[in-house]
Each structure stands twice: as structure tokens, then as C-alpha cells.
Amino acid sequence: MTDRRVTEPVQLPDVAAALERACEKLRDAKRILLTSHRRPDGDGTGSMAGLASLLRAAGKEAVIYSVDPIARRYKWLPLVSTVVHTIGFDERFDCTIVVDCADVSLLGDALPPPEVCGTLITLDHHASGKPFGDIAVWDPTAAAVGVLVHRIAEHEGWPVTSEAAVPLYVSLISDTGGFRHANTNAEALRVGSELVGAGVVPSSIAGSLEERPSPGKLRLLGSVLSTLELHCAGRAGVLSVTTDMVEGARASWEDIEGMVNWARNVEGVQVGVLLTTAKGGGVRVSMRSRSEKIDVGRVCMTLGGGGHPGAGGCHINSDLVSTKEKVVRALEAAFNKRPTTTNPPPDAAS
């Protein structure tokens, strides 16, 4: 069993002190491993690639490691082509940086043993986070982990090239919903502006991320939209995806990314939900909010997961019908500002 070096969560972390310790370690390190949670999303992939570019420019050897393949929509990002999917037990790194991982359980068994990793540094911003590692840089006010990476660059005086700016910008817009989510703050906008100044062309990024959908994705979207249900007096929209739907549309599981937004965008809906039957059993829940009054990250915490005010998720070990009932009860409690009794042990977060 790998030593996870769990750090007890603190209510008011000294972010500046943790960042200073992380930077001190990075200055001395020569060989650094970068990784994220399983199936890394835009924030995880972007912050890994952006940090790798900065470290390599600073003369370090930075290796990006992901057990799972990088999603198709992010494969065009700089340095993603260098991602490795296995790490030998004879490898040795001065430190390992885990980005965008709210809970050590989200790594599964992907993290190499301590003798391979060296000093374990974590960079995270989930309000529901459970900091772990030798040095935990955890700041829920950061809109994305890309913001924390940008802070490191500022602290160390590293110039941000276009190669680093592009993935960091993708990290930023992924977790702010293109600066539409409630976690968009002054720092997020300032960092976004500086990344544009470093060479990012927002329209080009948007075009690369919003690729033309495959026929399979469109067929799947039609099936998913037909499952739409409205709950909580029309304030919550719920969509469902099953294995049979994906296979019947001749689509891939990657094609479901972003479909939760169709539920959120329905007229009158404040929270969109996508329920996906998970490959290993149970149901994966994704939530997106368009209202500052509903923090879906906190709603998902009551269901064993977590996230941000505008985006959250969890995994529930139950069938689709029972999961839907639990999710609706949790949302009703949030809309009515009353405690929910649904509080299973945590097993996943977005």
C-alpha cells in the first residue's frame, strides 16, 4: 500500500507559506513528476502541461504522467504528446506534484510509491478538498489550479511563454465555464488577461475546444436529451446516460463531456444534473449551477463528493433510479435551505 501522507484539513490554510515551501522544493529539484486525478479534465490537463512547460524552461526535467489517456479534446495542447502512462519502479524523482485532486482516493492506485515520488506536493482549489501530501497548497479561492501554477510562476519570476500560457488558459476557462461560473473572481480575470498578453488567442482556444462533433456524439446527444426531467419546481434539470445509450449511438464515453450543460441551459433551470452509469458500477453525478444561491459543490459534498459553487460531482453506489431520488432530495434541501439526511461516506469528487 502506497504511503499517501494525508494532511489533516485546516479551515484557514496558510496558502502563502505552503506556496513558499513548494517553491523552495522546486528550486532545488532537478527531476519532477506531474500527475492529476484519474481521467484528467481541462483543469488537470491544462495545469499539468502549463507547469511542465514552466519547469522545463527553468532547466528542470518534468515528466507528465497519467494512467488514463488524455481526452481527445485536449490532445492538441502543448506537451500533451509527451504524456507517459506508466512509471517504472526503478524511476526516481526529487518531487511529485499532484494537481487538481480534491481527495487522495481520486488517484486510485495510480500514484507511484514514495521512493519513486520523492517529496509529494499537491496543488488544489476544491472547497471540499482534503489536503494530502508533504506540502499541500490548497486555496479554495483560486478559480482553477492553473491560477495556482501562475502564482508559482510569479513567485519565482518565471516568464510565461505562449507554450505555457495556452494550457493554463484552458485550465482557467474549464473550471470557470469560460468565466461564467460563480467562482470567476478578480484574480481569475487578471490571470486570464495576462495569459492573453503572453500569446493566448481566446477565439482560437474556443475553436480548438469546441470541435465539430462526431455523428456518434450527435446521436448520443439526441438520446440523452430525450431523458430530460424537471424537478424542484422546474429549478433542476436532470439528464441520464447509460451504457446502452452510448453503445447504441456508436459513440464513446468521451462524447458525454459537456452534456450536463444542456440540462442547466433549459429555461427556468438553475441547476443541471447529468447521471451516468459508471463502468465499474454505481452512478456518476455531475452538477452545474447558474445561480449563486445554489453551491453545487456543497450539495455534492452531502452526497459524498464535492466541487465548486458552479460545478460539482460525486459517485453513488446505487442504481440510476435510486441515485436520481437521492440527488433530487439533496437539491430540494439546498433550494429550501434545510439540512439533508443523505450523507454517505465519500468515494469521489469532481
N, C-alpha and C positions, 0 to 999 in steps of 0.2 A: 504493500500500500504506500503510495506516494505521500510524503510529508507535505501537507497543504499549508502549513504555517498560518493558521487562521488568526486574524487580528480581531479582537473584540470591537464591535461597532461603537462609535462615540457620537454623541449628539452634536457637538460643535468641534469638528476636526480642525486642527491647526494646519490648514492646507499649505500655507507658505513654508512652514517648517518641513513638512513632508516633501514638498517640491524641491526645497533646498537639498535635502538628503538624497533625493533621487538624482538631482543634477550632479552632486558630488560623486556619486557612484558612476554615473555615465562618463564623467570626465576621465576617470581612471580606467574604465573598461575598454578593452580592445575588441572583444568578440561578444556580440549581443544577439539574443534570440527574441523575436517578436511574435506574439500569438494573440488569439482572441477566443471568444466563446465558440462552441460548435456552430456550424453554418453561419459564418460571419456575415453581417448585413453591411449597409453602406457606411455606418459609423465605424464598425470594427475593421472593415477592409480599408476604408479611407485613412483612418488614423494609423493603421499598421504601415501602409505604403508611404504615407507622408512622413512618419517618423523614421522609417528606414532610409528615405532619401536624405533627410537632415543628418542622420548619423553617418551615412556613407560620405556625405560631403565634408563631415568633420573628421574623416580619416578612420572611421570605425568599420569593422566588418559586421554588417547587420543582416541576419537571416530571418526571412518571413516564413512562418510555419503555420499550416492549417491542415488538420486531419481531413476535413471535408473540402471538396472543391469550392473554389470561389464562384459565386453566382455569375451567370452569363452576362448580366447587365453591368458587372463591374470589371470584367476581364480586360477591358481596354485601358484601365487605369495604369499609370506609370508604375513599373516594378512588379506588378501583379504576375507577370510572366515568370518571375524568379521565385515564386512561392514554392516551398517544398512541402511534401505531405508526410514525410517520415523523418525521424531524428534517431540516429544510431546511439546506442547506449555508451559507446566509446567517445561520443562528442563531449566537448567541454566548453561552456560559455561563462564569461565573467558575470553576466546577469541576464535575466529573462524578464521581459516586460509583457504583462498581460493587459490588453486594452479592452474597454467596454464590456467587462464581465462583472455583473452585479453580485454573483454568488459563485463560490468555487465549484458547486455542483454542476454549473453550466459548462464546465470544462470536460465533464465525464472523466475518462481515463486518458485524455489527450496530453496532459501536462507531463513532461519527462520527469524523472526522479531528481531530487535536489543536487546530486553530484553532477548532473548534466546541466541543470538550470543555473547554478550559481545563485547569487542574490536575486530574490524574487521581488519585482516591483509591479504594482498594479496601478493602472490609471482608470478611474471610473467616475461616473457622474449620476448614477441612478439614486434617486431619493430612497428607494427601497434596498439599496446596496448593503451588503455585509462584507466590509473590507477584509481582505486577507493579504498575505504576503509579508516579506520582511519590511518593505516600505510601501504603505498604501496611500496613494494620492487620490483622495476621494472628495469630490466637491459637487454636491447636488445643484449648485447654482450655475455650473457650466452647462451650456446648451448641448454640447457634444464632447466626446473625448478629443476630437480634433482641436477644440479650444484649449484643452489642457496641453496638448502637444505644442500648440502655438505659444502657450505660456513658457514652456521649456525653451523653445527657440529664442524667445525674447530674453529670458533669464540668462541664457548662455551667449547671447549676441550672435546667434547663427543667422545668416541671411536666408530668407525663404525664397528659393528659386521656383520657377514655374513647375518644375517636376514635383516639388513638394506641395506647392500651393493647390494644384488640381485635386489630388486625393483628399487634402484637408478640407477643401471647399465641398467636396462630395460628402465627407463626414458631417459637415455642418448642415448642409441642406437636407440630408437624410433624416437627421434627428429633429430638425425644426420644421419639417414638412415644407421646405422652401421658404422658411421664415414666416410660416403661417401658424405654427403651433404656439401654445401658451408659454413654452419655455424660451421663446425668442426674446432676448433681452439686449441691452445696450452693448454688452461685450460681444455677443454673437454678431451683431450688425457691424461693430468696429472691426472684428476679425475678418468678416466677410469682405468688407471694404478693402482691407489691407491685402487679402488674398487676390482680389481683383487687380489691385495695384501691382501685384507680383506676377501677373500674367494670365490670370483666370479670365475666360470669356464666358459669362453666365449662359448666354444663349447656346454656345457650343456644348457646354456641360449638359444643359437641358435636353438638347438634341441627342446626345450620346446616351443619356439615361432613358429617355422616352423613345426607345427603339420601336420600329414597326412590329406589331405583334404577329406571331405566327398564326396560321389557321387554327392550330390546336388550342392556342390561348383564347382566341375569339369564340370557338365552340364551347370551351370550358366556361368562359365568362357568361355566355347565354344560359348555361345550366345553373351557374351559381346565382345569377340574378333572379332566376325563377324560384329560388328558395327564400326570397326576402320576406321577413316577418317584422311587423312593428310592435313594439312593447312599450311599457311605461308611458301610456297615453301618447304614443307616437313619437316619444323623445329618443327612443333607442331602436336602431335598425339592426337586424341580425341576419347574416348570410351564412350558409353552410357549404362545406366542400367535403366530399367523400372520395375514397379510393376509386369506387366505381365511376364517379363523375370524371375524374382525371383520366382514367383508362379509356372510358367511353369517348372522350373528346380527343383521344390520341395526343394528349398534352403531357407536360412534365410538371413535377411539383414546383419547380421554379416559377411556373406561369401563374401561381396564385399570388405572388408578391404584388402588393398594392391594391388587391381586390377589396380589402376592408374599407378602402376609401369610398367605394361605390355605396356602401351602406351609410357611411357618415354624410354623404352628399345629398341624401334624399331630403326633400323639403320637410322642414319641421324637426328633423332628427338632430340631436345634439351629440349622441354617441353611436358610432358604428362598431359592429362586432362581426368578426369572422371566426367561425368554428370549423376547425379542420381535423378530421380523424387522423391521428398520428400513426406513423408506420409501426411503431413499437407498442401500440395500444394506447387507449385514452384519447383525449381530445385537446388539441392546442387551441388556445383562445387568444385572439388579437383584438385590441380595442383602440379606437381613435376617437378623440373628443374635439369638438369645435366650440365648446363652451368653457370659459374659465371657471364656471361654477361646478363643473364635474372634473375631478382629478382622476383619470382612469388608472394612473399608476397606483393610487391608493386603493381604488376598487379592486385592482388585480392583486394587491397585497392581501386583501381579505380572502382571496381565492388561492393563496399560496405562491403568487408570483410577484410582479412589481412593474416598474417602468417610470414614465414621466407623466406630468399632468396631461399632456396631449396624446401620449402613446403608451400602451401597457400590454402585458401579456402574461399568460400562465399556462400550465399544463394540468389538466384534471383527469385523474384516473377513473373515468366513468364512461358511459355511453353518450351518444350525441343528445338524446332527449333529456337525460338527467343533467348533463352539463348545461344545456340551454336553460333549464329551470334554475340551476344554481346561479348562473350568470345574470339572469333576469332579476332574481331576488336581490342579488348584490347591487345591481343598478337601481332597483326600486328603493333600496335603503339609502343609496347615495343621493338620489333625487329628493327623497323625503328627509334627508339629514338625520337618519337614525342608524344605530349600530346594526351590523349584520351578524347573524349567528354562524354564517358559513366561514369557517376558519381552519382549513386543513393544514397539515404540515407543508412547508414549502418544498416544491420539487422542480420549479422552473420560474424564470422571469424573462421578460423580453429584453 
